[in-house]
Amino acid sequence: MNVLVCIKQIPDTSNVRIDRKTNNLIREGIPAVINPDDLKALELGAQLKEKYSARVAILTMGPPQAINALRDAMIFGLDEAFLLSDRAFAGADTLATTYALNLGINKIETEFGKFDLILTGKQAADGDTGQVGPGIATRRKYSLGAYVEKIEEINDTHIIALRRLDRGYERIKIKIPALLTITEEFGTPRYGSLPDLIKAIKYQPKIFNAKDIGADLKKCGFFGSPTRVVRTNIPPARKGGDIISKNESPQEVVEKLFEVLKSFESIRLSEMFEKILGCDKL
């Protein structure tokens, strides 16, 4: 079985900057980490390698420093890693991203072999769309298993998996070749062994540019993206909340809560509490 894990390097959320011309995140020169959900996909890839002797490759698209994400991913003890990197890919929305990734997968398959299974995280913490995994599956005409939390059975023809829904779980049977998006509940990512760590530090992934994968530049990056970000804002830091001591009497707690509510000029919650509790005056 050949497995591909698609990961994304995302900016450290404490160091986010925005390009005011394009309204896109500025990624160059910012500390970055592997997207948290993708770590769960890497863990599943490592489990498949151990249990089924699968050959597992890793793919990411990004600037040159995304090599660091691939090296971190190789700590999971996987086989090979590949980077798609070209200025033409910058500023891509999910449509342009899946276009480039699909061509990159085609290129990798000429060296690695056809992939039976592709794994991604449920969604990226920066874009938060959850569209890239399903987009790749659509382009490749793969079966899609979204929001997978547990693999119960896997063989040469199908996978039986448990996936999370809004109000419960669903057991699904997915025909191979398939793409699975993995949720944060899948399991705790492993710590790499010392040999895997040494290999990862020295590892040099293969790098492909737009020409290498035969990409049409009109379909890549910012110019190949029909989505336009109108405005992007960095949320203000939250202020610490006030703690009302649990040692105080219920009457004292309620009185303090009302005082807090009354401090907001536009708030009407205090009036609501008056009606609910039958208070004549706050």
SULDASUL-V138354 format. One line per field, one symbol per residue. ss: DSSP state (2 for helix, 1 for strand, 0 for the rest). A space follows every 50 residues. Layout:
ss: ???
This chain:
ss: 01111100111022200110000110000001110222222222222222 22001111111002222222222200000111110022200002222222 22222222222200001111100000000002222222220011111111 11110001111111100111111110011111000000000002222222 22000111000000002220022200000000000000000000000002 22222222222200000022222222200000
